[in-house]
Amino acid sequence: MRHLHLLQEAHVEQFRCMLQAENAWRREDHDYYTLLRFLRARNYEFDKAIKMWLDTLQWRQEYDVDNILDNFVFHEREQFLMAYPQGYHKTDKLGRPIYIQLLGKIDIGTLKQITTEERMIKFHIQEYERCGKVIMPICSKLAGRQIDQTFGIMDVKGVGMSHLSGEVKRLMTTMTKYDQDNYPEMLGRICIINAPLVFKAIWALVKPLLNPRTLSKIQICQSNYTKDLLEWIDAENLPEWLGGRSQGTLIDDIGPWSDPEVLRKLEGQLPAVNKTLKRMATVSGTGEALPALDEVPDGYQSPRSEASFVSISSNIAPSEPLLQQISSRPSISADDGQAADLGPEGPSSAAGGTTLTIAAINAHKQRNLLERLSALEQLYGQQMQRLKGYMPANAYTRLQGRLGPRLGAGGTVLQRLELLEEGMELLLRAQELTWQAEEQRKRNRCCSGCVIC
């Protein structure tokens, strides 16, 4: 294990040197664990991790993300959270901040009256920045080890077709893309509670398409979800309305990051603490002066001991076979800086080897995507036949007429995906009808007027 830790640290340092050669790394802003998250998100493939990093830097500059904590004020926060309940509430047993969302209670009509989509997205980004720059550093200090992931609870009670299409879907898709592209590997685990039948049907279709790493983070809780949640969260940290003993709402933002007593004990130790206390003093009107931050360590610090190397809350170290692949894989040298010069003779042998490796990886990923798409199309066809009797005859015939010529090799990947998505709604509606029919058959088999039924 110690060997793997050292090898992982060596790869992070190599990644840092590559970014430094691109003038894309700043000690005060980009710490060790941030680099590690981007590497893990791209399976330690340096070329892809560098592209992801550079794209994020460009995105942050375009949207002025570095200043969003200080410059953006979401005055409508309380009304927004009432129409889209979400927020942080204390920590789990591993010290990770708990983030809770009540997706079934999203009221898109009210949200449009309260604020604009642009401000919603800005607030979403601001919360991610607060988590990374304020909440997690405080949690790490209290835990005595690095905390760089969250524990999520997603309540999907009430989620229906209206949440899977239209404006809600578009807003969620936009936010999810920002999260995946710019804040990778920040989710340690997520528990999904109150899953309705429609959600379980979708999950059954999606589950085979997820990679094992992502799948290991997702838990669909049983109907008595409190028991599952208490395996991860102490009762005093779990909200009362989820079966715990902690009072307060998501609007209250309860946690050590908002507890003045805790913050005072950490005063002078973290820039995040001092800045938070200053904001609290400004809001309260005390204007109390705080100590200078010159002596506070910040920025990139490469860990040097096994105890401080990673949080035990997640498998940060990749498997040994993966690291062996990385060690033997051609990579960009820290001295390269610029792209290889492709003259009339073509690339040099070294550059050619790297290019061929990247091309081979891309070809493999493309084949994998096509195989997964074909498997989904096959599953779709089976489900269409199974549920045919619950679909309007004209709708089934019309949809099959449109889908048939373009499934398989008959259409582009994008066309195949779009048409499968179109057919999914019909499948879900038919599935709901089968469940209703089954419930009716159960009632018919029982005695009429039974109080149980």
Protein Blocks (a to p, Z undefined) as FASTA:
>chain_A
ZZmmmmmmmmmmmmmmmmmmnopacfklmcfklmmmmmmmnoopaklmmmmmmmmmmmmm
mnommlmmmmpccfklmmmmmmmgcddehjafkopacddddfklpcfklmmmmmcfklmm
mmmmmmmmmmmmmmmmmmmmmnopacfbdcddddfehiafklmgcjllmmmmmmmmmmmm
mmghkafbdcdehiafklmmmmmmmmmmpcfklmmmpccddfklmlmmmmmpcfklpcfk
nopabecdfklopafklgmklmmmmgokamklmmmmmmmmmmnonopacddfklpcghjd
ddfbfklmpcckbcfbacfklmmmmmmpccddfklopacdddfkopafklmmmmmmmmmm
mmmmmmmmmmmmmmmmmmmmmmmmmmmmmpcfklmmmmmmmmmmmgcjlbcfklmmmmmm
mmmmmmmmmmmmmmmmmmmmmmmmpcehiakZZ
